[in-house]
């Protein structure tokens, strides 16, 4: 397996594959996948390969019927390579960590789309037990949940442009702080929350 960050062609292939095999419950795009993998790497417990692979597709009963074994292998190899790159940045080069947000152009203006990444992060949080997160760090997680939970959409719509941009800027540092906290704790046995 290759190491290092995925190139643009590999990211686009992952995105296309997520779209091709996706369903209403699956990861939407590579930005959401990046968020989910970041949360998995930051989790208080080890999440098994089988559990996170099923989570990508919305559960074990929704795993894709791949066109070939090679296509399936390439998908999971690229996911693993991307996950290793995220882990390297989180652990050894936090100054180089950046969430893989989406971008959209509207009327000639580029807009950063953070919601997919945050929804993915919260999907990853749901795979482990984060209840031991101290109250002081719950507000840090809220910086991500603000953009990653449907219950907060009305709150986002009421924000000024400046408040919204400030909330977006807090996401990357929040992910780093949460990762740092959980990695400083003794890792408990592998446990999955369903």
C-alpha positions in Angstrom: 0.0 0.0 0.0 1.2 3.5 -0.8 1.9 6.0 1.9 1.3 9.8 2.2 -1.6 11.9 1.1 -4.0 10.8 -1.6 -3.6 12.7 -4.9 -6.5 14.5 -6.6 -7.3 11.6 -8.9 -7.5 9.2 -5.9 -9.8 11.5 -3.9 -12.1 11.9 -6.9 -12.2 8.1 -7.4 -13.2 7.7 -3.7 -15.8 10.4 -4.1 -17.2 8.8 -7.3 -17.3 5.4 -5.6 -19.1 6.7 -2.6 -21.7 8.2 -4.9 -22.0 5.1 -7.0 -22.6 2.7 -4.1 -24.1 5.2 -1.7 -27.5 5.1 -0.1 -29.6 7.3 2.2 -27.6 6.2 5.2 -24.1 6.0 3.8 -21.2 8.5 3.8 -22.0 11.2 1.2 -18.6 12.2 -0.1 -14.9 12.2 0.6 -15.2 15.2 3.0 -17.6 13.2 5.2 -15.3 10.2 5.0 -12.4 12.4 6.1 -14.4 13.6 9.1 -15.5 10.1 10.1 -11.9 8.8 9.8 -10.6 11.7 11.9 -13.1 10.9 14.7 -12.3 7.2 14.5 -8.6 8.0 14.9 -9.5 10.2 17.9 -11.8 7.8 19.6 -11.4 6.8 23.3 -11.6 3.1 22.2 -10.3 1.2 19.2 -12.8 0.8 16.5 -12.5 -2.3 14.4 -11.9 -2.3 10.7 -15.2 -4.2 10.1 -17.2 -1.6 12.2 -15.9 1.5 10.4 -16.2 -0.1 7.0 -19.8 -1.0 7.7 -20.4 2.6 9.0 -19.2 4.0 5.7 -22.2 2.4 4.0 -24.8 2.9 6.7 -24.5 -0.5 8.3 -23.6 -4.2 7.6 -26.9 -4.8 5.7 -26.0 -2.0 3.2 -22.5 -3.0 2.2 -22.1 -2.6 -1.6 -22.2 -5.3 -4.2 -18.8 -4.5 -5.8 -18.3 -4.8 -9.5 -15.0 -6.6 -8.7 -12.8 -7.7 -5.9 -10.1 -5.3 -7.3 -12.5 -2.3 -7.0 -13.4 -3.2 -3.4 -9.7 -3.7 -2.6 -8.8 -0.3 -4.2 -11.5 1.4 -2.2 -10.4 0.1 1.2 -6.7 0.5 0.3 -7.3 4.2 -0.5 -9.4 4.6 2.7 -6.6 3.0 4.7 -3.9 5.2 3.1 -6.0 8.3 3.7 -6.6 7.2 7.3 -2.8 6.7 7.8 -2.1 10.1 6.4 -4.7 11.7 8.8 -3.1 9.7 11.7 0.4 10.9 10.8 -0.8 14.5 10.8 -2.8 14.3 14.0 0.0 12.6 15.9 3.2 13.9 14.4 2.4 17.0 12.4 -0.6 18.7 13.9 0.4 22.0 12.3 -0.2 20.3 8.9 -3.6 18.8 9.9 -6.5 20.3 8.0 -10.0 18.9 7.7 -10.9 18.1 4.1 -13.7 20.5 3.7 -15.7 20.8 0.5 -16.0 24.0 -1.6 -18.8 25.3 -3.8 -18.8 28.2 -6.2 -22.0 30.3 -6.3 -22.2 33.4 -8.5 -18.4 33.5 -8.9 -17.8 33.3 -5.1 -16.1 30.2 -3.5 -17.7 29.0 -0.3 -16.3 26.5 2.2 -18.7 23.7 3.0 -17.9 22.2 6.4 -21.2 20.4 7.1 -20.3 17.1 5.4 -17.0 16.9 7.3 -18.7 17.6 10.6 -21.5 15.1 9.9 -18.8 12.5 9.2 -17.0 13.4 12.4 -20.2 12.9 14.4 -20.8 9.6 12.6 -17.4 8.5 13.8 -18.1 9.7 17.3 -21.2 7.5 17.4 -19.0 4.5 16.8 -17.4 4.8 20.2 -18.3 5.8 23.8 -17.4 9.5 24.3 -19.4 9.9 27.5 -16.2 10.2 29.6 -15.4 13.4 27.7 -14.9 16.0 30.5 -17.5 18.9 30.6 -14.7 21.4 29.7 -14.2 19.5 26.4 -17.8 19.1 25.5 -17.9 22.7 24.3 -14.9 21.7 22.0 -17.0 18.9 20.6 -19.9 21.3 20.2 -17.8 23.3 17.7 -18.0 20.3 15.4 -21.5 19.2 16.4 -22.8 22.7 15.6 -22.2 21.9 11.9 -22.6 18.1 12.1 -26.1 17.6 13.6 -29.4 18.3 11.9 -30.8 19.7 15.2 -28.4 22.7 14.8 -29.4 23.8 11.3 -31.8 26.5 12.6 -29.1 27.8 14.8 -26.7 28.0 11.9 -29.2 29.8 9.8 -29.6 32.6 12.4 -25.9 33.3 12.6 -24.3 36.4 11.1 -21.7 35.8 8.4 -19.0 36.7 10.9 -20.3 34.3 13.5 -20.6 31.6 10.9 -17.0 32.1 9.7 -15.7 32.1 13.3 -17.6 28.8 14.0 -16.0 27.3 10.8 -12.5 28.3 11.9 -13.0 26.5 15.3 -13.5 23.1 13.7 -9.9 22.1 12.9 -8.5 23.2 16.3 -11.4 21.4 18.0 -10.6 18.1 16.2 -6.9 18.4 17.2 -7.8 19.2 20.8 -10.2 16.2 21.0 -7.6 13.9 19.5 -4.9 15.1 21.9 -7.2 14.5 24.9 -8.2 11.0 24.0 -4.7 9.9 23.1 -3.4 11.1 26.5 -5.9 8.8 28.2 -5.3 5.1 28.7 -7.0 3.3 25.8 -9.7 0.9 26.9 -10.5 -2.3 25.2 -12.1 -2.3 21.8 -15.7 -1.4 22.2 -18.3 -0.4 19.7 -21.5 1.6 20.3 -24.5 0.7 18.1 
